[in-house]
Amino acid sequence: MNASKKSDKSIFPSTPARTPLFTPKRAPSVSSVSSTSSLDSRKAPATPLLTANKKIKAPLSVESRRNHVQKPKSTLAPIPSTPTRSNGGNSRPRTPISPRKGAESPLLMPAASEMDVSNVDPESVLVDFETVEPGDVSGEIDEAWLKTALQDHGKDDKVMVSVRIRPTDQHNAWIPVQSEGGIKLDPNYAKSTTATSTTSFNFDAVLTGTPNKPIYTTVARSHVHAAMDGYNAVIFAYGQTASGKTFTLSGNVDEPGIIPRSMKDVFGFIKRTPTREYLLRCSYLEIYNENIHDLLAPPSTAAANPVQIQGGNGSDLILTPLREEVITSLKGVKEVLKRGESNRRTACTDWNDRSSRSHSVFRLVIESRERGSGAAYEEDEALSTGRATTPNPMNGRHTPGLGGRQTPGLSGRNTPGLGGPKLQARGGRSVQTSVLSLIDLAGSEKATSDKERTREGKYINTSLLTLGTVIGTLADNSAKKKTDHVPFRNSKLTRLLQPSLSGNARISVICTINPDPSAIAESTSTLLFAKRIKNVKLNAQKKEVVDTDALIERYRKEIEDLKNRLAEREAEPVRNRRLSARQQIDESKAMKDLNGRIQQLTKLILTSQTVDDNKGDDSRPTSPSKLDFDMSPYQLKEELLAARNQLETQATQILSLEAALTARPPLPADAPEEEKARVIAEQAKTIRELEFVVAGYEENLGEPLRAVREDVEAEWRGKLEEEVRKREEKERWAGELVKQLEKEKAMRVKMEVERKALAAFVSKFDALGLGAGGGGGHGLPLPRAGGASAAFKERQEMRQSGKVSAIDSGSFASHLFSHRKSGDEGSSGGRAGGLNDVSNGGGQQHNISIVVEQCTGASESPMRMPEALRGQPSLMEQPMLEGPGEEEADLSFDELEVEHQLLAMSVRGMPVPSMNTANRWKVANAGAVGKGRVDVFGDKENVPVAGQ
Ligand SMILES: Nc1ncnc2c1ncn2[C@@H]1O[C@H](COP(=O)(O)OP(=O)(O)OP(=O)(O)O)[C@@H](O)[C@H]1O
């Protein structure tokens, strides 16, 4: 790897070197790849121009990561614990030499730096205008700039989008229209490329050239200031590989990029803000192959403990375990950045000697609160810390130090939670919290000639694609006022960016493009991404945490004082208070004021508590300041409940005291003593009377009244017993009625069944033309000689010969009747032997009448067969009548079966053919009955057989 390339990625290298104008590497042919390439071979000094066509392979990034760290010991060495100011006046905030007891979180790795936030007392590492070193302040900030800062791009609710065109000494395919923030494709290339129809774009700024200062001033400074002012801010670079993202973000020693410049600006801002004090803590992480690694943790432990993202949708996220280091000077930042940079995964690709193989995120958490001074501050401090503070002789500030109030959990214990303690809202001073995120994305790229690079490239491209989709959906939602699901969770990158992209951040995006004509497609894709993100709506809000504990405590104290004063006055004997009328008026007014103030404070306590409750987890989800993470969630809940109960009890006590105060008898302050004594006497009498009423009611009723009451009670007792007896009688009667009703219901059901059976029987008779209105006189056919058996037989024969496909509903019955045309009389021999073979003779017809009797008992049948019919053959055995034109009856096997049973019921006592008869008939007909129909008869085989 050549030296100049290395220096590009190192923000603060030891040996400054000017960067030559960059010409990107072309993807070389496979033949040009030197298999003997090594790190040493790449050390030969060469400009990017000279190395442009030379493919050099880097060792695999993961394995080489530790080798790549050139001075691991020095980079991980702790920052000097006691930095001193050159003027010897105010001292820089000190880093405690020994970690606090119990500060180690089991989830965090052993500290590699004493500035690890979990090892320090935040109150001792605050930065303010007095502690900022002159050299740490950006010399670039001047009054003129402060005016321009008012034209803050981040103020509106849109993402600030800029394009940076990397310089080239070859053909430039893109023409900037800088004054209008536009960029368009050179018409010569526009014609030749079919990559896109859109060739001209407009953004907030289009920037060219190598200097990073104008880039920072234009795209980043206002966002850094917004972050210092309490807004979350995100600045990220997006673009294809080797287009200049890292150069823009980190830069080099000659051209420091956005990250080092913004850090300088942070200290400059603090220097110019004497009213506030700051706690600055930073973290540095990378997303490599969809795993998040802590770049500030020792590489071995970072690899073994990938950072996890926790937290709700859209709200703040918790990254754990992630080391956060407190910074108090630019030197500290340099140290942290250097360490992080050295742990970053970079590798030589076909296009970039030191291509970032991961997305890197440098986060600076800025917490600030007003600097306290004066008597009120002293008192607040004492209230907050529970002890008097000692002014620091060096800077005059009150620093409670290690023994001071740190991060009380609800239990009151000092417990640094996960991620370390944070600045506390104290002494009634609220804390503003914001996060500045500076993100260097890995570049999108085509498949490379190296397997590992290709694998990394896939992860990179996938997460960038997801970022594109997320941005697209957000833009679409904003434009069309929709609320479509945004797939933030599809990649670690978008998940990490979720709170910011959801709107609560000011965002600036620098899209870097490679102006080479061969990269027009990729550049266009980058520009389309830039266009989409421009439409995402933002609504960044400041986050302020109020010290409700301190406020409530102060109110309580005041209420206590007021109550004491009131009590003293009331306790003073009247005779001792010989006051003039004027004094009495004044005192009355003072008492009234005291009461008013107590009420007001009580309300404030309740409001503060409500605010605190409402904020709950939502207000500071990431803050461990209110939570003791050593406790189980159950214990925390218990504590919370206990604290609330206590507060409520106190509030109730206060309210009842107030009520007692206001309920005192109204008496003008200037009323004479006699008058007061009279009012008191009256009140005492009233109280005695009420006591008499409450306690002695029974005693005062007297004997005669008691006797009357007993008489009345006896009378009513008798009436009650009579009513009870009557009710029992009625219940018995109702029970009888219910039983009768049940019986009747059963009877009805039975009758309904019989009625239906009878109706079916009658309808069958009618259908057969055997009913009273049926016979020959009415033209309905009568069964003819040969009977149903002959018809059935013929039917089966027809089926077997294929003339009839199956015995279908009604067809068998029709054959019963149509069969008489065949004149087959011989089949009657199939009848059951025990039955009378009665021929009705040729075309003779019968009139069959049925007597239906009312069913009078369970044993009686509703039907009686007339005498005339007794001895007649059953319907099945009756021969068919002959006669042209008779209609076909609609009978199926089942219907015949029903008919058969009905007949059996109706002619009880008569010899009735059983279904066995029919079965025998079936057998006699040589199995002509379809096998599939046997089940039609089924267990009706068991019907009692008459005559057998
Ligand atoms: N504006 C610029 N002026 C001069 N040199 C530049 C400029 N932009 C980029 N370069 C040079 O181009 C090379 C590639 O740039 P850089 O590493 O920043 O690209 P990148 O987009 O971060 O690539 P990757 O996505 O692969 O990490 C570097 O050597 C860098 O010094």
PDBQT file of the ligand as one rigid body, heavy atoms in Angstrom, charges set to zero:
ROOT
HETATM    1  N1  LIG A1001     -11.829  15.915  -3.907  1.00  0.00    +0.000 N 
HETATM    2  C1  LIG A1001     -10.755  15.158  -3.961  1.00  0.00    +0.000 A 
HETATM    3  N2  LIG A1001      -9.564  15.719  -4.224  1.00  0.00    +0.000 NA
HETATM    4  C2  LIG A1001      -8.452  14.976  -4.294  1.00  0.00    +0.000 A 
HETATM    5  N3  LIG A1001      -8.413  13.666  -4.114  1.00  0.00    +0.000 NA
HETATM    6  C3  LIG A1001      -9.577  13.037  -3.848  1.00  0.00    +0.000 A 
HETATM    7  C4  LIG A1001     -10.795  13.758  -3.768  1.00  0.00    +0.000 A 
HETATM    8  N4  LIG A1001     -11.776  12.899  -3.511  1.00  0.00    +0.000 NA
HETATM    9  C5  LIG A1001     -11.199  11.693  -3.410  1.00  0.00    +0.000 A 
HETATM   10  N5  LIG A1001      -9.881  11.769  -3.613  1.00  0.00    +0.000 N 
HETATM   11  C6  LIG A1001      -8.937  10.658  -3.601  1.00  0.00    +0.000 C 
HETATM   12  O1  LIG A1001      -9.554   9.564  -4.236  1.00  0.00    +0.000 OA
HETATM   13  C7  LIG A1001      -9.208   8.355  -3.595  1.00  0.00    +0.000 C 
HETATM   14  C8  LIG A1001     -10.489   7.617  -3.227  1.00  0.00    +0.000 C 
HETATM   15  O2  LIG A1001     -11.193   8.414  -2.354  1.00  0.00    +0.000 OA
HETATM   16  P1  LIG A1001     -11.913   7.844  -1.074  1.00  0.00    +0.000 P 
HETATM   17  O3  LIG A1001     -11.109   6.780  -0.450  1.00  0.00    +0.000 OA
HETATM   18  O4  LIG A1001     -12.290   8.996  -0.255  1.00  0.00    +0.000 OA
HETATM   19  O5  LIG A1001     -13.149   7.197  -1.786  1.00  0.00    +0.000 OA
HETATM   20  P2  LIG A1001     -14.372   6.488  -1.107  1.00  0.00    +0.000 P 
HETATM   21  O6  LIG A1001     -15.581   6.987  -1.772  1.00  0.00    +0.000 OA
HETATM   22  O7  LIG A1001     -14.291   6.635   0.345  1.00  0.00    +0.000 OA
HETATM   23  O8  LIG A1001     -14.127   4.997  -1.521  1.00  0.00    +0.000 OA
HETATM   24  P3  LIG A1001     -14.636   3.656  -0.833  1.00  0.00    +0.000 P 
HETATM   25  O9  LIG A1001     -16.105   3.668  -0.893  1.00  0.00    +0.000 OA
HETATM   26  O10 LIG A1001     -14.065   2.572  -1.636  1.00  0.00    +0.000 OA
HETATM   27  O11 LIG A1001     -14.122   3.685   0.537  1.00  0.00    +0.000 OA
HETATM   28  C9  LIG A1001      -8.388   8.725  -2.409  1.00  0.00    +0.000 C 
HETATM   29  O12 LIG A1001      -7.060   8.491  -2.712  1.00  0.00    +0.000 OA
HETATM   30  C10 LIG A1001      -8.642  10.188  -2.209  1.00  0.00    +0.000 C 
HETATM   31  O13 LIG A1001      -7.498  10.849  -1.728  1.00  0.00    +0.000 OA
ENDROOT
TORSDOF 0
